[in-house]
Amino acid sequence: HVKVAINGSVPSARSTADQNNNLRWDLTPEEIRHQTQRLIQRIKQAYDSVGSVDIGKVCFENTLQVIGDAKADYAASRHVLDFPQYVSPCKEVRSASTEADKRLSDFDVEVSMRVDVFQRLTALQEKQSGDLLPESERFLRRLIKLGKRNGLHLSKDIQEEIKSISKQISELSIDFNQNLNEENTMLLFSQQELVGLAESYVNGLEETEDGRYKVTLAYPHYFPLMKRCHVPETRRKMEMAFHSRCKDVGSTRACFSSDFAFSSALEVQRNWNEQILCVWCSIDELYKRLRPVGEQERQYLLSLKHADCERRGLEFDGQLHAWDMPYYMNQVEQVKFAVDKDKLIEYFPLEVVTEGLLNIYQDLLGLRFQRVQDAHVWHDSVKLYSVLDSVTGEEIGQFYLDLHPREGKYGHAACFGLQPGCLGPDGKRRMPVAAMVANFTKPTSSWPSLLQHHEVETFFHEFGHVMHELCSRTRYAEFSGTQVETDFVEVPSQTLENWVWEKEPLRRMSRHYKDGSPIPDGLLDKLIASRVANTGLMNLRQIVLSKADQTLHTKDRADTAAEFAKHSKDILGIPATPGTNMTASFSHLAGGYDGQYYSYLWSEVYSMDIFFSRFKKEGILNPKVGREYRRVLLEAGGSVDGVDMLKTFLGREPCQDAFFQCKGLTQTFTEQNSQ
């Protein structure tokens, strides 16, 4: 039963969209350049006005309010300029957008280093701090903390060094991501080299005149091949190419050399690192618990490889390679848990998954989604939806869905905030807008777009970020949506991943693509049981990535490929393929996580506590709990500390029991606690 409104209510959705969503996606390269310059001038004037205020006459209205309004204007105006680099089908527009991003990021550094503004903010804190609203007080404290982190209380020489390095890091990070977006490596394989792959996969590939198939490194091509192809040499070639992306461009080494210099130049960075060290104590404890489980799983994979080589008449070399891992981990699900992946994928056509996902989110959070017809979008495959409160009918936001790969498009899955949900200068609430960008398999004339279960999980995760962006109701753009602590930002979206492992939601988002029949109970039970498959190895890999990230952000210089290879061998027990450099395409390293990739694991402790303690106990689709979740965890954005939101929602301090339960480590957890 489709609940997404696409008929009678569309006209109102369209008129509301025109009124509240002024984002333009048809700007020419010249218009992007012109608007970038105008935006910089406009925001600079606002900061100039703050910097010129007589210190003795500093007040909320002539400092903090001006900065708040400027930030709201900046956030609402910037993304029509810097977002097209990720999604525009026109290379010239993508290039202009990338250049705009560089100019704006350079301007960001200039603004962040304004000593005159910093002095007025500290004067305001001394003069009027106790008289401010809680969110205004928080905003002021944050601006001063960021100023000190940028060294504005230190000598002029240090400030100039920080400014120079910050600009260099910013430019290199943008180049790093542009290189990834424009990467278009393609490999050719014969049908014999693709043995084991589903008919739907092969039918979706472009065929050459000599009968070979074009396989790209985009997610819909890469991951299914690595998991299903029976030919080790094909998998080796793909893994080698995938983890060699951009390795010869040079931005990786330069980017991290700059980042290290920045860390060493900044005294306050040491305090930041000390805060992270306390988290690492907990992650090291998790590593101790996962290590024996991971080793047991690794030995089991080795036995599967041995049996597989004997069955296929291949030589067994006694080792697990990087190109073996996805294949044999997939076999664990098929052999140990008897999950028929070929059968399972037939029940997850993208249209059915999207319909089910939207209906679940609507019912759970008290929302109503309306498809906006004839919407202004950047590509004809993109859809726009309006989001209304189901009780009041108020439009609270809009989101775009851009779900299929194309040349030059962002290659991963992510949520992009495009317009903040905050108060404007007129005191009226601005409507938040976000986009979910993904790379799910394109439908063809003979096959629909069919999702693997892990892609369904990705869909739920990223759409959780979209809901965070749209449901927040903050005063300042600085705290809108996902503008929370880095090690809390994944909590809401990870919480909502749990719905793809529960029977009732799974039934609502699945139907066979041919006859609309439901997933058989037996297959559903096996899928849910397989959640703990490879849990040791998958979480150890997260620790590998987190350790590599930390290492690269705390050393003066490093061989990035060697650092990753070391951690992979030491922690996971799997050597990196010689000649590859995974870090050259590890986008989080240059994507703002700044040594905090560990937050993916850390956030799971909180998200599992939320799910098991409230939703699992009171009903996973309980709208009462869902609305409380929306009110406490989503509406607050970053205006409240994450841990305080958790305490309010849980009614107690958060704990890690549910995390170990979810990972299938309950027994280990109990045994170690009893010692």
C-alpha positions as CSV (number, residue, x, y, z in Angstrom):
1,H,0.0,0.0,0.0
2,V,1.6,3.2,-1.2
3,K,1.4,6.1,1.3
4,V,3.6,8.6,-0.5
5,A,1.3,11.3,-1.8
6,I,1.8,11.9,-5.5
7,N,-1.7,12.9,-6.8
8,G,-4.1,15.4,-5.2
9,S,-1.7,17.1,-2.9
10,V,1.0,17.7,-5.5
11,P,-0.1,21.3,-6.5
12,S,0.3,22.5,-2.9
13,A,3.6,20.8,-2.6
14,R,4.8,22.5,-5.8
15,S,3.7,26.0,-4.8
16,T,5.3,25.5,-1.3
17,A,8.5,24.3,-2.9
18,D,8.7,27.4,-5.1
19,Q,8.2,29.6,-2.1
20,N,10.7,28.0,0.3
21,N,13.3,26.3,-1.9
22,N,15.2,28.9,-3.9
23,L,18.1,26.6,-4.8
24,R,19.1,26.9,-8.5
25,W,20.8,24.0,-10.3
26,D,21.0,25.6,-13.7
27,L,23.8,28.1,-13.0
28,T,26.4,28.4,-15.8
29,P,30.2,28.4,-14.9
30,E,30.3,32.1,-15.3
31,E,27.2,32.6,-13.0
32,I,28.9,30.3,-10.4
33,R,32.0,32.5,-10.5
34,H,30.0,35.7,-10.2
35,Q,27.8,34.6,-7.4
36,T,30.8,33.2,-5.5
37,Q,32.4,36.7,-5.6
38,R,29.2,38.4,-4.5
39,L,28.7,36.0,-1.6
40,I,32.2,36.5,-0.4
41,Q,31.8,40.3,-0.5
42,R,28.4,40.2,1.3
43,I,29.7,38.0,4.2
44,K,32.9,40.0,4.5
45,Q,30.9,43.1,5.0
46,A,29.0,41.5,7.9
47,Y,32.3,40.5,9.6
48,D,33.8,43.9,8.9
49,S,30.9,45.5,10.7
50,V,31.5,43.3,13.8
51,G,35.2,43.9,13.7
52,S,34.7,47.7,13.7
53,V,32.4,47.8,16.8
54,D,33.9,49.8,19.7
55,I,35.0,47.2,22.2
56,G,33.2,49.2,25.0
57,K,29.9,49.1,23.0
58,V,29.9,45.4,22.2
59,C,26.4,43.8,22.6
60,F,24.5,40.8,21.4
61,E,22.8,42.7,18.5
62,N,26.0,44.1,17.0
63,T,28.2,41.0,17.3
64,L,26.7,37.6,17.8
65,Q,23.4,38.3,16.0
66,V,25.2,39.7,13.0
67,I,27.5,36.7,12.8
68,G,24.5,34.3,13.3
69,D,22.6,36.0,10.4
70,A,25.7,36.0,8.2
71,K,26.3,32.3,8.8
72,A,22.7,31.5,8.0
73,D,23.0,33.6,4.7
74,Y,26.3,31.9,3.9
75,A,25.0,28.3,4.5
76,A,21.8,29.0,2.5
77,S,23.7,30.5,-0.5
78,R,26.9,28.5,-0.7
79,H,25.6,25.1,-1.7
80,V,24.3,26.1,-5.1
81,L,27.9,26.9,-5.8
82,D,29.9,24.1,-4.2
83,F,27.4,21.1,-4.5
84,P,27.3,20.8,-8.3
85,Q,30.9,19.5,-8.3
86,Y,29.5,16.3,-6.9
87,V,26.4,15.8,-9.1
88,S,26.3,18.0,-12.2
89,P,26.3,16.1,-15.5
90,C,28.3,18.9,-17.0
91,K,32.1,18.7,-16.5
92,E,32.6,22.5,-17.0
93,V,30.0,23.2,-14.3
94,R,31.7,20.6,-12.0
95,S,35.0,22.3,-12.5
96,A,33.6,25.8,-11.9
97,S,31.9,24.4,-8.7
98,T,35.2,23.0,-7.5
99,E,37.0,26.3,-8.1
100,A,34.1,28.0,-6.2
101,D,34.6,25.6,-3.3
102,K,38.3,26.5,-3.3
103,R,37.6,30.2,-3.2
104,L,35.0,29.8,-0.5
105,S,37.2,27.5,1.6
106,D,40.0,30.0,1.3
107,F,37.5,32.7,2.5
108,D,36.5,30.4,5.4
109,V,40.1,30.4,6.6
110,E,40.3,34.2,6.3
111,V,37.1,34.6,8.4
112,S,38.2,32.1,11.0
113,M,41.4,34.0,11.5
114,R,39.8,37.4,12.2
115,V,41.4,38.6,15.4
116,D,39.2,41.7,15.5
117,V,36.0,39.6,15.5
118,F,37.5,37.2,18.1
119,Q,38.3,40.1,20.4
120,R,34.7,41.4,20.2
121,L,33.3,38.0,21.0
122,T,35.5,37.6,24.0
123,A,34.5,41.0,25.2
124,L,30.8,40.0,24.8
125,Q,31.4,36.9,26.8
126,E,32.9,38.9,29.7
127,K,30.2,41.5,29.5
128,Q,26.9,39.8,28.7
129,S,27.3,36.0,28.8
130,G,24.9,35.3,31.5
131,D,22.1,37.3,29.9
132,L,22.0,35.2,26.7
133,L,19.6,32.5,25.7
134,P,21.1,29.0,26.2
135,E,21.6,28.4,22.4
136,S,23.1,31.8,22.0
137,E,25.4,31.2,24.9
138,R,26.5,27.9,23.3
139,F,27.0,29.6,20.0
140,L,29.3,32.2,21.6
141,R,31.3,29.6,23.5
142,R,31.8,27.6,20.3
143,L,33.0,30.6,18.3
144,I,35.5,31.5,21.1
145,K,36.7,27.9,21.4
146,L,37.2,27.6,17.6
147,G,39.1,31.0,17.7
148,K,41.5,29.6,20.3
149,R,41.9,26.4,18.4
150,N,42.9,28.6,15.4
151,G,45.5,30.3,17.6
152,L,43.9,33.7,17.8
153,H,45.1,34.1,21.3
154,L,48.7,33.3,20.3
155,S,51.4,35.4,18.5
156,K,51.0,36.9,15.1
157,D,53.7,34.6,13.6
158,I,51.8,31.5,14.7
159,Q,48.6,32.9,13.4
160,E,50.1,33.5,10.0
161,E,51.6,30.0,9.9
162,I,48.2,28.5,10.8
163,K,46.4,30.5,8.2
164,S,48.9,29.5,5.5
165,I,48.7,25.8,6.4
166,S,44.9,25.9,6.7
167,K,44.5,27.2,3.2
168,Q,46.9,24.6,1.9
169,I,45.0,21.8,3.6
170,S,41.7,23.2,2.3
171,E,42.9,23.3,-1.3
172,L,44.5,19.9,-1.2
173,S,41.4,18.3,0.3
174,I,39.2,19.7,-2.5
175,D,41.7,18.4,-5.1
176,F,41.7,15.0,-3.3
177,N,37.9,14.7,-3.6
178,Q,37.8,16.0,-7.1
179,N,40.3,13.4,-8.2
180,L,38.0,10.7,-6.7
181,N,34.9,12.1,-8.3
182,E,36.5,12.2,-11.8
183,E,38.1,8.8,-11.5
184,N,36.8,6.6,-14.3
185,T,39.0,3.5,-14.5
186,M,37.4,0.6,-16.5
187,L,38.4,-3.0,-16.8
188,L,37.5,-5.5,-19.6
189,F,36.6,-9.1,-18.8
190,S,35.4,-12.0,-20.8
191,Q,32.3,-13.9,-19.8
192,Q,34.5,-16.8,-18.5
193,E,36.3,-14.3,-16.2
194,L,33.0,-13.3,-14.6
195,V,31.8,-16.8,-13.7
196,G,29.7,-16.7,-10.5
197,L,28.0,-13.4,-11.0
198,A,24.2,-13.1,-11.3
199,E,22.6,-12.8,-14.7
200,S,21.1,-9.4,-13.7
201,Y,24.7,-8.2,-13.0
202,V,26.1,-9.3,-16.4
203,N,23.1,-8.0,-18.3
204,G,23.7,-4.6,-16.8
205,L,27.2,-4.4,-18.2
206,E,28.1,-2.7,-21.4
207,E,29.5,-5.1,-24.0
208,T,32.4,-4.4,-26.4
209,E,32.5,-5.4,-30.1
210,D,34.8,-8.4,-29.2
211,G,32.3,-9.8,-26.7
212,R,34.0,-8.6,-23.5
213,Y,32.3,-6.7,-20.7
214,K,33.2,-3.2,-19.3
215,V,33.4,-3.2,-15.5
216,T,34.0,0.1,-13.7
217,L,35.2,0.7,-10.1
218,A,31.8,2.2,-9.1
219,Y,30.2,0.5,-6.2
220,P,27.4,-1.3,-8.1
221,H,30.1,-3.0,-10.2
222,Y,32.9,-3.4,-7.7
223,F,31.3,-4.9,-4.6
224,P,29.1,-7.6,-6.2
225,L,32.0,-8.8,-8.3
226,M,34.3,-9.0,-5.3
227,K,31.7,-11.0,-3.4
228,R,30.5,-13.3,-6.1
229,C,33.1,-13.8,-8.9
230,H,34.6,-17.3,-8.7
231,V,37.7,-16.4,-10.6
232,P,40.5,-15.3,-8.2
233,E,42.5,-13.5,-10.9
234,T,39.5,-11.3,-11.8
235,R,39.0,-10.4,-8.2
236,R,42.8,-9.7,-7.9
237,K,42.7,-7.3,-10.8
238,M,39.6,-5.5,-9.5
239,E,41.0,-5.1,-6.0
240,M,44.3,-3.9,-7.3
241,A,42.7,-1.3,-9.5
242,F,40.2,-0.2,-6.8
243,H,42.8,0.4,-4.1
244,S,45.1,2.1,-6.6
245,R,42.6,4.8,-7.5
246,C,44.3,8.2,-7.5
247,K,47.5,6.8,-5.9
248,D,49.7,8.5,-8.5
249,V,48.0,11.9,-8.4
250,G,50.2,13.1,-5.6
251,S,47.5,14.9,-3.5
252,T,47.5,12.2,-0.8
253,R,51.0,12.6,0.4
254,A,50.9,16.4,0.1
255,C,47.5,16.6,1.9
256,F,48.8,14.7,4.9
257,S,52.2,16.4,5.0
258,S,50.3,19.7,5.4
259,D,47.9,18.3,7.9
260,F,50.8,17.1,10.1
261,A,52.4,20.5,10.0
262,F,49.1,22.0,11.0
263,S,48.9,19.7,14.1
264,S,52.5,20.5,15.2
265,A,52.0,24.2,14.7
266,L,49.0,24.4,16.9
267,E,49.5,24.0,20.7
268,V,45.8,23.6,21.3
269,Q,45.8,20.5,19.0
270,R,47.4,18.6,21.8
271,N,44.4,19.1,24.1
272,W,42.2,17.9,21.3
273,N,44.3,14.7,20.8
274,E,44.2,14.1,24.6
275,Q,40.4,14.1,24.4
276,I,40.4,11.5,21.7
277,L,42.9,9.3,23.6
278,C,40.3,8.5,26.2
279,V,38.0,7.2,23.5
280,W,40.9,5.0,22.2
281,C,41.1,3.3,25.6
282,S,37.6,2.0,25.0
283,I,38.3,1.0,21.3
284,D,41.5,-0.8,22.4
285,E,39.4,-2.7,24.9
286,L,37.0,-3.6,22.0
287,Y,40.0,-4.7,20.0
288,K,41.1,-7.1,22.7
289,R,37.6,-8.7,22.7
290,L,37.3,-8.8,18.9
291,R,40.8,-10.2,18.3
292,P,40.1,-13.9,19.2
293,V,36.8,-13.8,17.4
294,G,38.5,-12.3,14.3
295,E,41.3,-14.9,14.3
296,Q,38.7,-17.7,14.6
297,E,36.8,-16.2,11.6
298,R,40.0,-15.8,9.6
299,Q,40.9,-19.4,10.1
300,Y,37.4,-20.4,9.0
301,L,37.8,-18.3,5.8
302,L,41.1,-20.0,5.2
303,S,39.4,-23.4,5.4
304,L,36.7,-22.2,3.0
305,K,39.4,-21.1,0.6
306,H,41.2,-24.5,0.9
307,A,38.0,-26.4,0.1
308,D,37.2,-24.0,-2.7
309,C,40.6,-24.5,-4.3
310,E,40.3,-28.3,-4.1
311,R,36.8,-28.2,-5.6
312,R,37.9,-26.0,-8.5
313,G,41.3,-27.6,-9.1
314,L,43.2,-24.4,-8.1
315,E,46.5,-24.2,-6.2
316,F,46.1,-23.4,-2.5
317,D,48.8,-20.9,-1.4
318,G,47.8,-21.1,2.3
319,Q,47.1,-17.4,2.6
320,L,44.2,-15.0,2.6
321,H,44.7,-12.0,0.3
322,A,42.8,-8.7,0.2
323,W,40.9,-9.9,-2.9
324,D,39.9,-13.1,-1.0
325,M,38.2,-11.4,1.9
326,P,34.9,-10.2,0.4
327,Y,34.4,-13.4,-1.6
328,Y,34.9,-15.8,1.4
329,M,33.1,-13.5,3.8
330,N,30.2,-13.7,1.5
331,Q,30.5,-17.5,1.4
332,V,30.2,-17.5,5.2
333,E,26.7,-16.0,4.9
334,Q,25.8,-18.5,2.2
335,V,27.4,-21.6,3.8
336,K,27.1,-21.0,7.5
337,F,23.8,-19.1,7.5
338,A,22.5,-20.5,4.2
339,V,21.5,-17.1,2.8
340,D,20.7,-17.4,-0.9
341,K,22.0,-14.0,-2.2
342,D,20.8,-14.7,-5.7
343,K,17.2,-15.2,-4.4
344,L,17.4,-12.5,-1.8
345,I,18.2,-9.7,-4.2
346,E,15.1,-10.4,-6.3
347,Y,13.0,-9.2,-3.3
348,F,14.6,-5.7,-3.1
349,P,13.7,-3.8,-6.3
350,L,14.7,-0.1,-5.7
351,E,11.2,1.2,-6.2
352,V,9.7,-1.1,-3.6
353,V,12.6,-0.4,-1.1
354,T,12.1,3.3,-1.5
355,E,8.4,3.1,-1.0
356,G,8.8,1.0,2.1
357,L,11.6,3.1,3.5
358,L,9.6,6.3,3.1
359,N,6.5,4.8,4.6
360,I,8.4,3.5,7.6
361,Y,10.1,6.9,8.2
362,Q,6.8,8.7,7.9
363,D,4.9,6.5,10.3
364,L,7.8,6.4,12.8
365,L,8.6,10.1,13.0
366,G,5.1,11.5,12.4
367,L,5.8,12.9,8.9
368,R,4.2,12.9,5.5
369,F,6.2,12.9,2.2
370,Q,4.9,14.4,-1.0
371,R,6.6,13.9,-4.4
372,V,7.1,17.3,-6.0
373,Q,6.1,17.1,-9.7
374,D,8.0,19.1,-12.3
375,A,10.7,19.9,-9.8
376,H,13.8,21.9,-10.6
377,V,16.6,19.4,-10.4
378,W,20.2,18.9,-11.7
379,H,19.5,15.6,-13.6
380,D,16.3,14.1,-14.9
381,S,16.7,11.0,-12.7
382,V,16.6,13.1,-9.5
383,K,13.4,13.3,-7.5
384,L,12.3,16.0,-5.0
385,Y,10.1,15.4,-2.0
386,S,8.4,17.8,0.4
387,V,8.2,16.8,4.1
388,L,5.2,17.8,6.2
389,D,4.4,17.2,9.8
390,S,1.6,14.7,9.8
391,V,-0.4,16.5,12.6
392,T,0.0,20.2,11.8
393,G,0.5,19.9,8.0
394,E,3.4,22.3,8.3
395,E,6.1,21.9,5.7
396,I,9.3,21.3,7.6
397,G,11.7,20.6,4.8
398,Q,12.5,19.1,1.4
399,F,14.9,16.4,0.2
400,Y,16.3,15.2,-3.2
401,L,17.0,11.6,-4.1
402,D,19.9,11.1,-6.6
403,L,20.4,7.3,-6.5
404,H,22.1,6.1,-9.7
405,P,25.8,6.4,-10.9
406,R,26.8,8.5,-13.8
407,E,30.1,9.9,-15.1
408,G,31.7,12.5,-12.8
409,K,29.3,12.0,-10.0
410,Y,30.3,11.5,-6.3
411,G,31.1,7.8,-6.1
412,H,29.9,6.9,-2.6
413,A,26.7,7.3,-0.7
414,A,26.2,10.5,1.4
415,C,23.7,13.1,2.6
416,F,24.4,16.7,1.7
417,G,22.9,19.5,3.7
418,L,21.9,22.2,1.1
419,Q,20.0,24.7,3.2
420,P,20.0,25.0,7.0
421,G,16.8,24.9,9.1
422,C,17.3,27.9,11.3
423,L,15.9,31.3,12.0
424,G,16.5,34.0,9.4
425,P,17.3,37.7,10.1
426,D,13.5,38.3,10.1
427,G,13.0,35.8,12.9
428,K,11.1,33.4,10.6
429,R,12.2,29.8,10.3
430,R,14.0,28.8,7.2
431,M,13.2,25.5,5.6
432,P,16.0,22.9,5.6
433,V,16.8,21.1,2.3
434,A,19.1,18.1,1.9
435,A,20.1,15.6,-0.8
436,M,20.8,11.9,-0.6
437,V,23.4,10.9,-3.2
438,A,24.0,7.2,-3.8
439,N,25.1,4.8,-6.6
440,F,22.6,2.0,-6.8
441,T,22.4,-0.1,-9.9
442,K,20.6,1.5,-12.8
443,P,17.5,-0.2,-14.2
444,T,17.7,-1.4,-17.8
445,S,15.0,-2.2,-20.3
446,S,15.0,-5.8,-19.2
447,W,15.9,-5.6,-15.5
448,P,14.8,-3.4,-12.6
449,S,17.3,-1.9,-10.2
450,L,17.7,-4.6,-7.6
451,L,19.5,-3.9,-4.3
452,Q,21.7,-6.2,-2.3
453,H,20.7,-6.2,1.4
454,H,23.8,-4.2,2.4
455,E,22.6,-1.5,-0.1
456,V,19.2,-1.4,1.6
457,E,21.1,-0.8,4.9
458,T,23.1,2.0,3.3
459,F,19.8,3.5,2.0
460,F,18.4,3.5,5.6
461,H,21.7,4.9,7.0
462,E,22.0,7.9,4.6
463,F,18.3,8.7,4.8
464,G,18.7,8.8,8.6
465,H,21.1,11.7,8.0
466,V,18.5,13.3,5.7
467,M,15.9,13.2,8.5
468,H,18.5,14.7,10.9
469,E,19.0,17.6,8.5
470,L,15.2,18.2,8.0
471,C,13.8,17.6,11.5
472,S,16.2,19.9,13.4
473,R,14.7,23.2,14.6
474,T,17.6,25.3,15.9
475,R,18.1,29.1,16.2
476,Y,21.5,29.1,14.5
477,A,22.7,27.6,11.2
478,E,25.8,26.6,13.2
479,F,23.8,23.9,15.0
480,S,21.3,22.9,12.2
481,G,20.9,19.3,11.3
482,T,24.0,17.1,11.4
483,Q,26.2,20.0,12.8
484,V,26.9,18.0,16.0
485,E,30.0,16.5,17.6
486,T,31.9,14.4,15.1
487,D,31.7,11.3,17.3
488,F,27.9,11.7,17.6
489,V,27.1,12.6,14.0
490,E,26.6,8.9,13.0
491,V,24.3,8.0,15.9
492,P,20.9,8.9,14.5
493,S,21.6,7.2,11.1
494,Q,23.2,4.1,12.7
495,T,20.2,3.8,15.0
496,L,17.8,3.6,12.0
497,E,20.0,1.0,10.2
498,N,18.5,-1.5,12.7
499,W,15.2,-1.6,10.9
500,V,16.7,-3.5,8.0
501,W,17.4,-6.4,10.4
502,E,13.8,-6.7,11.7
503,K,11.0,-8.8,10.2
504,E,8.2,-6.3,10.1
505,P,10.1,-3.5,8.5
506,L,11.8,-5.9,6.1
507,R,8.4,-7.1,4.9
508,R,7.3,-3.5,4.3
509,M,10.3,-2.8,2.1
510,S,10.4,-5.9,0.0
511,R,8.4,-7.7,-2.8
512,H,9.6,-10.0,-5.6
513,Y,10.2,-7.9,-8.7
514,K,8.2,-10.3,-10.9
515,D,5.1,-11.3,-9.0
516,G,5.1,-9.1,-5.9
517,S,5.3,-12.0,-3.5
518,P,6.8,-11.6,0.0
519,I,10.2,-12.9,1.1
520,P,9.7,-16.5,2.3
521,D,9.9,-16.8,6.1
522,G,12.8,-19.2,5.9
523,L,15.0,-16.8,3.9
524,L,14.0,-13.9,6.1
525,D,15.0,-15.8,9.2
526,K,18.4,-16.7,7.7
527,L,19.0,-13.2,6.6
528,I,18.3,-11.8,10.1
529,A,20.5,-14.5,11.7
530,S,23.4,-13.6,9.4
531,R,23.8,-10.2,11.0
532,V,26.5,-11.6,13.2
533,A,28.4,-13.2,10.3
534,N,32.0,-12.0,10.1
535,T,31.4,-9.6,13.0
536,G,35.0,-9.9,14.2
537,L,36.6,-9.2,10.9
538,M,34.3,-6.4,9.8
539,N,34.8,-4.5,13.1
540,L,38.5,-5.2,13.1
541,R,38.7,-3.6,9.7
542,Q,36.9,-0.5,11.1
543,I,39.7,-0.4,13.8
544,V,42.3,-0.7,11.0
545,L,40.8,2.4,9.3
546,S,40.5,4.3,12.5
547,K,44.1,3.5,13.5
548,A,45.4,4.5,10.1
549,D,43.4,7.7,10.3
550,Q,44.8,8.5,13.8
551,T,48.3,7.7,12.8
552,L,48.3,9.9,9.7
553,H,46.9,12.8,11.8
554,T,49.5,12.5,14.6
555,K,52.8,12.0,12.7
556,D,54.9,14.7,11.2
557,R,55.4,12.7,8.0
558,A,54.3,9.2,6.9
559,D,54.3,6.8,4.1
560,T,50.5,6.5,3.8
561,A,50.5,3.2,2.0
562,A,52.9,1.6,4.5
563,E,50.9,2.9,7.5
564,F,47.7,1.3,6.2
565,A,49.6,-1.9,5.3
566,K,51.1,-2.2,8.8
567,H,47.7,-1.8,10.6
568,S,46.0,-4.2,8.2
569,K,48.6,-6.9,8.8
570,D,48.9,-6.3,12.6
571,I,45.2,-5.9,13.4
572,L,43.3,-7.8,10.6
573,G,46.0,-10.3,9.8
574,I,45.6,-9.6,6.1
575,P,48.4,-7.9,4.1
576,A,47.6,-5.0,1.8
577,T,48.2,-5.9,-1.8
578,P,51.7,-4.7,-2.9
579,G,51.6,-1.7,-5.1
580,T,48.2,-0.4,-3.8
581,N,47.5,2.5,-1.6
582,M,44.0,2.4,-0.1
583,T,44.4,5.7,1.7
584,A,44.7,7.5,-1.7
585,S,40.9,6.9,-2.1
586,F,39.9,7.0,1.6
587,S,37.7,10.1,1.3
588,H,37.1,10.5,5.1
589,L,40.8,11.4,5.5
590,A,40.2,14.6,3.6
591,G,36.5,15.0,4.3
592,G,36.4,16.8,7.6
593,Y,36.6,13.8,10.0
594,D,40.1,15.1,11.0
595,G,41.4,12.0,12.8
596,Q,38.0,11.0,14.0
597,Y,37.0,8.1,11.7
598,Y,36.8,6.1,15.0
599,S,33.4,7.9,15.4
600,Y,31.7,5.2,13.2
601,L,32.5,2.6,15.8
602,W,32.1,4.9,18.8
603,S,28.7,6.0,17.6
604,E,27.5,2.4,17.4
605,V,27.8,2.1,21.2
606,Y,25.2,4.9,21.5
607,S,23.0,3.9,18.6
608,M,22.6,0.3,19.7
609,D,21.8,1.5,23.2
610,I,19.1,3.6,21.8
611,F,17.6,0.9,19.6
612,F,17.7,-2.0,22.1
613,S,16.8,0.0,25.2
614,R,13.8,1.9,23.7
615,F,12.6,0.7,20.3
616,K,13.2,-3.0,20.8
617,K,11.5,-2.9,24.2
618,E,8.6,-0.6,23.3
619,G,8.0,-1.5,19.7
620,I,10.4,-0.9,16.7
621,L,7.6,0.9,14.8
622,N,6.1,2.5,17.9
623,P,5.2,6.1,16.8
624,K,5.2,7.4,20.4
625,V,8.9,6.4,20.7
626,G,9.6,7.5,17.2
627,R,8.2,11.0,17.9
628,E,10.1,11.3,21.1
629,Y,13.3,10.3,19.2
630,R,12.5,13.0,16.6
631,R,11.9,15.6,19.3
632,V,14.9,14.8,21.6
633,L,17.6,13.6,19.2
634,L,16.8,15.2,15.8
635,E,15.1,18.5,16.5
636,A,17.9,19.7,18.8
637,G,20.5,19.4,16.0
638,G,23.8,20.4,17.6
639,S,22.3,22.9,20.1
640,V,22.6,20.4,22.9
641,D,25.5,18.1,23.8
642,G,25.0,14.6,22.3
643,V,25.5,12.9,25.6
644,D,22.8,15.0,27.2
645,M,20.4,14.1,24.4
646,L,21.2,10.4,25.1
647,K,20.6,10.8,28.8
648,T,17.2,12.4,28.2
649,F,16.1,9.8,25.7
650,L,17.4,6.8,27.6
651,G,16.5,8.1,31.1
652,R,20.0,7.1,32.3
653,E,23.7,7.2,31.3
654,P,24.5,5.4,28.1
655,C,26.2,2.0,28.3
656,Q,27.8,-0.5,25.9
657,D,25.9,-3.8,26.7
658,A,23.6,-3.5,23.7
659,F,26.6,-2.9,21.4
660,F,28.2,-6.2,22.4
661,Q,24.9,-7.9,22.1
662,C,24.4,-6.6,18.6
663,K,27.9,-7.8,17.6
664,G,27.2,-11.3,18.9
665,L,29.8,-10.8,21.6
666,T,27.5,-11.1,24.5
667,Q,29.1,-14.3,25.8
668,T,32.6,-12.8,25.5
669,F,31.4,-9.6,27.2
670,T,29.8,-11.5,30.1
671,E,32.8,-13.8,30.6
672,Q,35.3,-11.0,30.6
673,N,33.2,-9.0,33.1
674,S,33.0,-11.9,35.5
675,Q,36.7,-12.4,35.6
